[in-house]
Amino acid sequence: MDDNNSIFPKGEKASAAVFTGTAYVNMLVPDKDSVYNCQVYDVVFEAGARNNWHKHPGGQLLLVTAGKGYYQERGKEARLLRPSDVVAIPPGVEHWHGAAPDSEFTHIGISPNTQKGGPEWLGPVTDEEYTEAAR
Amino acid sequence: MDDNNSIFPKGEKASAAVFTGTAYVNMLVPDKDSVYNCQVYDVVFEAGARNNWHKHPGGQLLLVTAGKGYYQERGKEARLLRPSDVVAIPPGVEHWHGAAPDSEFTHIGISPNTQKGGPEWLGPVTDEEYTEAAR
């Protein structure tokens, strides 16, 4: 247990191609052989970090375990997230998630139905979009 | 956060039909409409509690978040589980999981591929089997 009360060790640095700021992804269940049609990962976002807009053909599930962050769907108000919050993101819904400006943020992510394909990455969440979300 | 460092509130008491001892199941993602083909739940086992032998046609994934417990597949040695341990249980493999005799135990459970059907419950883990596993 570190200060952030994380359960899983920090993983690899997330790709700068699809994240703004610094985040770490620990792939807990890579499911390389597609036995489960499901990938599970722990993501730690440093304060201010977020992923790009993206969508999943099979949907995505988030379980918040530490810190403070945001989830936003395209065209909607951002939702503040705290530990024990659960987000169910339907297939094809454009969204992003990430830390608050003043706090780390950790969630477990679950990508079910991976037989339907991987995430489709879109453009970055701009500073203007992020500032508006976290206001 | 309680003493057991749980993230999610305790859910409903687990069914005595398929558990020995007291456990609580918090259904985080019930997926009643089968949008995700995936159910997610947090299970808190009191010391000594365990579920019956069972198997899942789509497999099951466990993420240990607190306490000390065991996972055992039929015919194999039990595996001691601690926070941050991950268990990937292939489809059709008979197994049980539960707390150590002297510790609570909490895991997140993920049932992927629910389109293949729900768990098949088998007989209880006998006191003899449990004592041998936790030895």
Interface residues (C-beta under 8 A of the other chain):
Chain A: M1 N5 I7 F8 P9 L28 V29 D31 V35 Y36 N37 C38 V40 G58 G59 L61 L63 T65 P83 S84 V86 A88 P90 P91 I108 I110 P112 N113
Chain B: M1 N5 I7 F8 P9 L28 V29 D31 V35 Y36 N37 C38 V40 G58 G59 L61 L63 T65 P83 S84 V86 A88 P90 P91 I108 I110 P112 N113
